[in-house]
Amino acid sequence: MKKEKIYDLLMKTGFPILVTVLFAISMAGLAFFSIPSNDALKLPLPNEGGIYSIIKNTSLFIAIATVSIALIFFSKKLKNVYMPDFFIVIYLVVGTIFTLLFGKQFFNVPVNSLPLIYIVFGGLAYLGFYSIYLIIMGNLPERLKNFIFIFYSSIIGVYFGISIPLTSIIAVILALSFVDMFWVYRRLNSQEVQEEIEKFMVIFSTTTKRWGIGLGDLTCYSMLVTCSFITFGIVNCILSTILILIGSISSMKGAEKYTYFPGLPISLGLGAVPLLINSIIIL
């Protein structure tokens, strides 16, 4: 099989998503087995598991998604070419901080046992700062952007997956899926916002197609598999990963017919099935 055909096959089966979730699983496993308590990685979000926690967490994610997408849309309307880059810089700053905080947790681990950890997180943090510099200079290469978006989305998703209880995760998944469908069909199919939206995507190409996966999508996939791993173990996590990939392939089929297609509903809906089944079993 020729290299081009192998590459096309990998891209059409959601390879960027696979890399994202595998890195998230690796980070979640590293945290689970190496850090004395996952509490050190938890964000200050409601985690009681009750109805108020669900409402607060879901409202927060809906607000972030809605405001972000709306500002991207209106930046085009206002003809402000710098606003999308400003949002990307904010994302990279947050991702760099999370990367440094994650790596900081291993300072208490004996250096001889995990010497490469410091190199990995130090390198990712450096690439984050370097990407910010390149954005300011207006010269961020697409390959570097894709690389840093994938790994930062994984780390941010790990933080959310550890911080938010299962009930809130499921509620957030449902809410963001509806938000995704609404904005894709109501706003984002407009040709006039394509260029701005692509700045917030991991862009990859086959010999015949050009694809894009949103940062929010990748973060949600990472959050889901992390929650699955932490709550129910590696087998459940692998099942969620497989179902997410099946969903992503279905979504890509839909994207072949439309300019934009909501990636979250099918992928997250399928990926959440093992969590729902296990939740019902333990009740």
Contacts in CASP RR format, 6 or more apart in sequence:
PFRMAT RR
TARGET T0000
AUTHOR 0000-0000-0000
METHOD contacts of the structure
MODEL  1
MKKEKIYDLLMKTGFPILVTVLFAISMAGLAFFSIPSNDALKLPLPNEGG
IYSIIKNTSLFIAIATVSIALIFFSKKLKNVYMPDFFIVIYLVVGTIFTL
LFGKQFFNVPVNSLPLIYIVFGGLAYLGFYSIYLIIMGNLPERLKNFIFI
FYSSIIGVYFGISIPLTSIIAVILALSFVDMFWVYRRLNSQEVQEEIEKF
MVIFSTTTKRWGIGLGDLTCYSMLVTCSFITFGIVNCILSTILILIGSIS
SMKGAEKYTYFPGLPISLGLGAVPLLINSIIIL
4 207 0 8 1.000
7 206 0 8 1.000
8 206 0 8 1.000
8 207 0 8 1.000
8 208 0 8 1.000
11 204 0 8 1.000
11 205 0 8 1.000
11 206 0 8 1.000
11 211 0 8 1.000
12 206 0 8 1.000
12 249 0 8 1.000
12 252 0 8 1.000
13 245 0 8 1.000
13 249 0 8 1.000
14 245 0 8 1.000
14 248 0 8 1.000
14 249 0 8 1.000
14 252 0 8 1.000
15 204 0 8 1.000
16 146 0 8 1.000
16 150 0 8 1.000
16 202 0 8 1.000
16 204 0 8 1.000
16 213 0 8 1.000
16 218 0 8 1.000
17 213 0 8 1.000
17 217 0 8 1.000
17 218 0 8 1.000
17 221 0 8 1.000
17 244 0 8 1.000
17 245 0 8 1.000
17 248 0 8 1.000
17 267 0 8 1.000
18 241 0 8 1.000
18 245 0 8 1.000
19 150 0 8 1.000
20 150 0 8 1.000
20 151 0 8 1.000
20 153 0 8 1.000
20 154 0 8 1.000
20 218 0 8 1.000
20 221 0 8 1.000
20 222 0 8 1.000
21 154 0 8 1.000
21 221 0 8 1.000
21 222 0 8 1.000
21 225 0 8 1.000
21 241 0 8 1.000
21 244 0 8 1.000
22 241 0 8 1.000
23 150 0 8 1.000
23 151 0 8 1.000
23 154 0 8 1.000
23 222 0 8 1.000
24 154 0 8 1.000
24 155 0 8 1.000
24 157 0 8 1.000
24 158 0 8 1.000
24 221 0 8 1.000
24 222 0 8 1.000
24 225 0 8 1.000
24 226 0 8 1.000
25 225 0 8 1.000
25 226 0 8 1.000
25 229 0 8 1.000
25 234 0 8 1.000
25 237 0 8 1.000
25 241 0 8 1.000
27 102 0 8 1.000
27 154 0 8 1.000
27 155 0 8 1.000
27 158 0 8 1.000
27 226 0 8 1.000
28 158 0 8 1.000
28 161 0 8 1.000
28 162 0 8 1.000
28 225 0 8 1.000
28 226 0 8 1.000
28 229 0 8 1.000
28 230 0 8 1.000
29 229 0 8 1.000
30 117 0 8 1.000
31 38 0 8 1.000
31 41 0 8 1.000
31 102 0 8 1.000
31 105 0 8 1.000
31 158 0 8 1.000
31 162 0 8 1.000
32 38 0 8 1.000
32 229 0 8 1.000
32 230 0 8 1.000
34 105 0 8 1.000
34 106 0 8 1.000
34 109 0 8 1.000
34 114 0 8 1.000
35 41 0 8 1.000
35 105 0 8 1.000
35 106 0 8 1.000
35 109 0 8 1.000
36 108 0 8 1.000
38 162 0 8 1.000
38 230 0 8 1.000
40 105 0 8 1.000
41 101 0 8 1.000
41 102 0 8 1.000
41 105 0 8 1.000
41 158 0 8 1.000
41 159 0 8 1.000
41 162 0 8 1.000
41 163 0 8 1.000
42 159 0 8 1.000
42 162 0 8 1.000
42 163 0 8 1.000
43 159 0 8 1.000
43 160 0 8 1.000
43 163 0 8 1.000
45 56 0 8 1.000
45 57 0 8 1.000
45 60 0 8 1.000
45 160 0 8 1.000
45 163 0 8 1.000
45 164 0 8 1.000
46 52 0 8 1.000
46 53 0 8 1.000
46 56 0 8 1.000
46 57 0 8 1.000
46 168 0 8 1.000
47 53 0 8 1.000
47 163 0 8 1.000
47 164 0 8 1.000
47 165 0 8 1.000
47 168 0 8 1.000
48 165 0 8 1.000
49 165 0 8 1.000
49 167 0 8 1.000
49 168 0 8 1.000
50 165 0 8 1.000
50 167 0 8 1.000
53 165 0 8 1.000
53 167 0 8 1.000
53 168 0 8 1.000
54 167 0 8 1.000
54 168 0 8 1.000
54 171 0 8 1.000
57 164 0 8 1.000
57 168 0 8 1.000
57 171 0 8 1.000
57 172 0 8 1.000
58 168 0 8 1.000
58 171 0 8 1.000
58 172 0 8 1.000
58 175 0 8 1.000
61 172 0 8 1.000
61 175 0 8 1.000
61 176 0 8 1.000
62 175 0 8 1.000
62 176 0 8 1.000
62 179 0 8 1.000
65 176 0 8 1.000
65 179 0 8 1.000
65 180 0 8 1.000
65 216 0 8 1.000
66 179 0 8 1.000
68 87 0 8 1.000
69 179 0 8 1.000
69 183 0 8 1.000
69 187 0 8 1.000
69 188 0 8 1.000
71 83 0 8 1.000
71 87 0 8 1.000
72 83 0 8 1.000
72 84 0 8 1.000
72 87 0 8 1.000
72 193 0 8 1.000
72 196 0 8 1.000
72 197 0 8 1.000
72 200 0 8 1.000
73 187 0 8 1.000
73 188 0 8 1.000
73 193 0 8 1.000
73 196 0 8 1.000
75 83 0 8 1.000
75 84 0 8 1.000
75 196 0 8 1.000
76 192 0 8 1.000
76 193 0 8 1.000
76 195 0 8 1.000
76 196 0 8 1.000
84 196 0 8 1.000
84 199 0 8 1.000
84 200 0 8 1.000
85 135 0 8 1.000
85 136 0 8 1.000
85 138 0 8 1.000
85 199 0 8 1.000
87 200 0 8 1.000
88 135 0 8 1.000
88 199 0 8 1.000
88 200 0 8 1.000
89 132 0 8 1.000
89 135 0 8 1.000
89 136 0 8 1.000
91 152 0 8 1.000
91 215 0 8 1.000
92 128 0 8 1.000
92 131 0 8 1.000
92 132 0 8 1.000
92 135 0 8 1.000
92 148 0 8 1.000
92 152 0 8 1.000
93 132 0 8 1.000
94 156 0 8 1.000
95 128 0 8 1.000
95 152 0 8 1.000
95 155 0 8 1.000
95 156 0 8 1.000
96 125 0 8 1.000
96 128 0 8 1.000
96 129 0 8 1.000
96 132 0 8 1.000
96 152 0 8 1.000
98 152 0 8 1.000
98 155 0 8 1.000
98 156 0 8 1.000
98 159 0 8 1.000
99 121 0 8 1.000
99 122 0 8 1.000
99 124 0 8 1.000
99 125 0 8 1.000
99 128 0 8 1.000
99 152 0 8 1.000
99 155 0 8 1.000
100 121 0 8 1.000
100 122 0 8 1.000
100 125 0 8 1.000
102 121 0 8 1.000
102 155 0 8 1.000
102 158 0 8 1.000
102 159 0 8 1.000
103 117 0 8 1.000
103 118 0 8 1.000
103 121 0 8 1.000
103 122 0 8 1.000
106 114 0 8 1.000
106 117 0 8 1.000
106 118 0 8 1.000
106 121 0 8 1.000
109 117 0 8 1.000
111 118 0 8 1.000
124 148 0 8 1.000
124 151 0 8 1.000
124 152 0 8 1.000
124 155 0 8 1.000
127 144 0 8 1.000
127 147 0 8 1.000
127 148 0 8 1.000
128 148 0 8 1.000
128 152 0 8 1.000
130 144 0 8 1.000
131 140 0 8 1.000
131 144 0 8 1.000
131 145 0 8 1.000
131 148 0 8 1.000
134 140 0 8 1.000
134 141 0 8 1.000
134 144 0 8 1.000
142 203 0 8 1.000
145 202 0 8 1.000
145 203 0 8 1.000
146 202 0 8 1.000
146 203 0 8 1.000
146 204 0 8 1.000
149 201 0 8 1.000
149 202 0 8 1.000
149 215 0 8 1.000
149 218 0 8 1.000
150 202 0 8 1.000
150 218 0 8 1.000
153 215 0 8 1.000
153 216 0 8 1.000
153 218 0 8 1.000
153 219 0 8 1.000
153 222 0 8 1.000
154 218 0 8 1.000
154 222 0 8 1.000
155 222 0 8 1.000
156 219 0 8 1.000
156 222 0 8 1.000
157 219 0 8 1.000
157 220 0 8 1.000
157 222 0 8 1.000
157 223 0 8 1.000
157 226 0 8 1.000
158 222 0 8 1.000
158 223 0 8 1.000
158 226 0 8 1.000
160 219 0 8 1.000
160 222 0 8 1.000
160 223 0 8 1.000
160 226 0 8 1.000
161 169 0 8 1.000
161 222 0 8 1.000
161 223 0 8 1.000
161 224 0 8 1.000
161 226 0 8 1.000
161 227 0 8 1.000
161 230 0 8 1.000
162 226 0 8 1.000
162 227 0 8 1.000
162 230 0 8 1.000
164 172 0 8 1.000
164 223 0 8 1.000
164 227 0 8 1.000
166 227 0 8 1.000
166 231 0 8 1.000
166 275 0 8 1.000
166 279 0 8 1.000
169 223 0 8 1.000
169 224 0 8 1.000
169 227 0 8 1.000
169 275 0 8 1.000
170 272 0 8 1.000
170 275 0 8 1.000
170 276 0 8 1.000
170 279 0 8 1.000
172 220 0 8 1.000
172 223 0 8 1.000
173 220 0 8 1.000
173 224 0 8 1.000
173 264 0 8 1.000
173 268 0 8 1.000
173 269 0 8 1.000
173 272 0 8 1.000
176 220 0 8 1.000
176 264 0 8 1.000
176 268 0 8 1.000
177 262 0 8 1.000
177 264 0 8 1.000
177 265 0 8 1.000
177 268 0 8 1.000
177 269 0 8 1.000
178 265 0 8 1.000
180 217 0 8 1.000
180 262 0 8 1.000
180 263 0 8 1.000
180 264 0 8 1.000
180 265 0 8 1.000
181 262 0 8 1.000
181 265 0 8 1.000
184 260 0 8 1.000
184 261 0 8 1.000
184 262 0 8 1.000
185 262 0 8 1.000
187 193 0 8 1.000
188 197 0 8 1.000
188 260 0 8 1.000
189 258 0 8 1.000
189 259 0 8 1.000
189 260 0 8 1.000
191 259 0 8 1.000
194 259 0 8 1.000
197 260 0 8 1.000
198 212 0 8 1.000
200 214 0 8 1.000
200 215 0 8 1.000
201 212 0 8 1.000
201 213 0 8 1.000
201 214 0 8 1.000
201 215 0 8 1.000
202 212 0 8 1.000
202 213 0 8 1.000
202 214 0 8 1.000
202 215 0 8 1.000
202 218 0 8 1.000
203 210 0 8 1.000
203 211 0 8 1.000
203 212 0 8 1.000
204 210 0 8 1.000
204 211 0 8 1.000
204 212 0 8 1.000
204 213 0 8 1.000
205 211 0 8 1.000
209 256 0 8 1.000
211 252 0 8 1.000
211 255 0 8 1.000
213 263 0 8 1.000
217 263 0 8 1.000
217 264 0 8 1.000
217 267 0 8 1.000
220 264 0 8 1.000
220 268 0 8 1.000
221 244 0 8 1.000
221 267 0 8 1.000
221 268 0 8 1.000
224 240 0 8 1.000
224 244 0 8 1.000
224 268 0 8 1.000
224 271 0 8 1.000
224 272 0 8 1.000
224 275 0 8 1.000
225 237 0 8 1.000
225 240 0 8 1.000
225 241 0 8 1.000
225 244 0 8 1.000
227 275 0 8 1.000
228 236 0 8 1.000
228 237 0 8 1.000
228 240 0 8 1.000
228 274 0 8 1.000
228 275 0 8 1.000
229 236 0 8 1.000
229 237 0 8 1.000
231 275 0 8 1.000
231 278 0 8 1.000
232 274 0 8 1.000
232 275 0 8 1.000
232 278 0 8 1.000
236 274 0 8 1.000
236 275 0 8 1.000
236 278 0 8 1.000
239 271 0 8 1.000
239 274 0 8 1.000
240 271 0 8 1.000
240 272 0 8 1.000
240 273 0 8 1.000
240 274 0 8 1.000
240 275 0 8 1.000
241 271 0 8 1.000
243 269 0 8 1.000
243 270 0 8 1.000
243 271 0 8 1.000
243 273 0 8 1.000
243 274 0 8 1.000
244 267 0 8 1.000
244 268 0 8 1.000
244 270 0 8 1.000
244 271 0 8 1.000
246 270 0 8 1.000
247 266 0 8 1.000
247 267 0 8 1.000
247 270 0 8 1.000
247 271 0 8 1.000
248 263 0 8 1.000
248 266 0 8 1.000
248 267 0 8 1.000
250 266 0 8 1.000
250 267 0 8 1.000
251 261 0 8 1.000
251 262 0 8 1.000
251 263 0 8 1.000
251 266 0 8 1.000
251 267 0 8 1.000
252 261 0 8 1.000
254 261 0 8 1.000
255 261 0 8 1.000
END
